[in-house]
């Protein structure tokens, strides 16, 4: 039985983002490391991604209310 691991490129593709954007995220610990190359099981990435906060969580400028304030 062979275990599939995703590298940085494949993780970025799976999430629909660039590799540069991926590297700015706090990724989970890799499931395997060979030399300096990290690998994640697809289910590890899927679980991690599902538990990440949604877009805009944690701040940003408040929106104006409908009265323009």
C-alpha positions in Angstrom: 0.0 0.0 0.0 1.3 3.4 -1.0 0.7 6.6 1.0 0.2 9.8 -1.1 1.9 12.9 0.2 1.4 16.4 -1.1 4.3 18.9 -1.5 4.0 22.6 -1.2 3.0 23.0 -4.9 0.3 20.4 -4.6 -1.1 21.8 -1.4 -1.3 25.3 -3.0 -3.1 23.8 -6.0 -5.5 21.9 -3.7 -6.3 25.1 -1.8 -6.5 27.2 -5.0 -3.8 29.7 -4.0 -0.3 30.5 -5.1 2.7 28.9 -3.5 3.8 32.3 -2.2 0.5 32.8 -0.5 0.7 29.3 1.0 4.1 29.9 2.5 2.6 32.9 4.4 0.2 30.6 6.2 0.8 28.7 9.4 0.7 25.2 7.9 0.2 22.1 10.1 3.2 19.9 10.9 4.1 17.8 7.9 3.2 14.1 8.0 6.6 13.3 6.4 9.9 15.0 5.8 12.6 13.8 3.4 15.7 16.0 3.7 14.2 19.5 3.7 11.1 18.5 1.7 7.8 18.5 3.6 4.9 16.3 2.7 1.3 16.3 3.9 -1.4 13.6 3.5 -4.4 15.0 1.6 -6.7 14.4 4.7 -4.3 16.4 6.9 -4.6 19.4 4.6 -8.4 19.1 4.2 -8.9 18.9 8.0 -6.5 21.9 8.6 -8.2 23.9 5.9 -11.7 23.2 7.2 -10.7 24.4 10.7 -9.1 27.7 9.5 -11.0 30.9 10.3 -13.0 32.4 7.5 -12.0 35.4 5.5 -12.0 38.7 7.4 -11.9 37.1 10.8 -9.9 39.1 13.4 -10.2 42.6 12.3 -10.1 45.0 9.4 -11.8 48.3 9.2 -15.5 48.3 10.3 -18.0 48.8 7.5 -20.2 51.9 7.4 -23.8 51.3 8.4 -26.5 52.0 5.9 -26.9 55.6 7.0 -23.3 56.3 5.9 -21.7 56.6 9.3 
